[in-house]
Amino acid sequence: MTRTRFFGSVSGELGFGRALLARGVAADVADWSPLVLDAATGVVEAALAVTARAEESRYDPVLVRSAEWRIAAPSDLIRALTSLLAVRTLQDAGTGLANLAHVRAAAADRLARSAGSAHRVALVVLRLEPLGGAPFAPSDDLVRRAATHLRAATPPGWDLGRTGDAEFGLVGTLVGPVAAPDAAAALDRVQASLAATFATPSGPVALRSAAVCSGRGAGRADDLLDAARGRLAAPPRVLAVV
């Protein structure tokens, strides 16, 4: 029995009226066929079931069947659906990693939090490239293998994401004060731990990387990303301060 259905029955269509002074039984206002969903029902499926109800019951609570019966309000489903869509908007479907928008947002957030401090924000961009240098299109399986490797090799506290078809990005904070040569050495160690070569039917493919870092307590996320991508086109791997 819902609050809306109960007060609607005792007040009548026009508000206070004879219904308030009448007598009745709870069975007359109870919903004997509510929407019942299993606890394992997905958020999207649940939202579709709720919106498919008749207009007069569309905003009624949903009964959830589990070890202990529970109630879910439509507002709960809307919040869950919104959260799911937000996650999918920032997630790469092929690997489950964060996508480019998420990596850019993570870099911007770190830069904002380190503004005016002695910290530096570092960005490492990695790209799958055949060792022979011939043009190639990475397969989904190869990208997933690279993502699995990077998940295991990413330093604690760093954000990892897929930033392109065959490209990945990592964002981290170098706690300052740290001089540029020390930052370069630290990023060299990170890049060394991320390096990998994968066997494919057309030949070996390697993860090639480039690293940049911001100035102390300053920098822009897009500048870091553009600089790192630009450095992948240049063979020498020297730290760039952006």
Secondary structure, DSSP 8 states (H G I E B T S, - for coil): --HHHHHHHHH-TTSSSGGGG----GGGT--SS--EEETT--HHHHHHHHHTS-GGGTTS-EEEESSS-EEE-HHHHHHHHHHHHHHHHTB-TTTSSB-HHHHHHHHHHHHHHTTTSS-EEEEEEEEEEETT-------HHHHHHHHHHHHHHS-TT-EEEEEETTEEEEEEEE-SS--HHHHHHHHHHHHHHH--EE--TT--EEEEEEEEE--TT---HHHHHHHHHHHTTSS----EE-
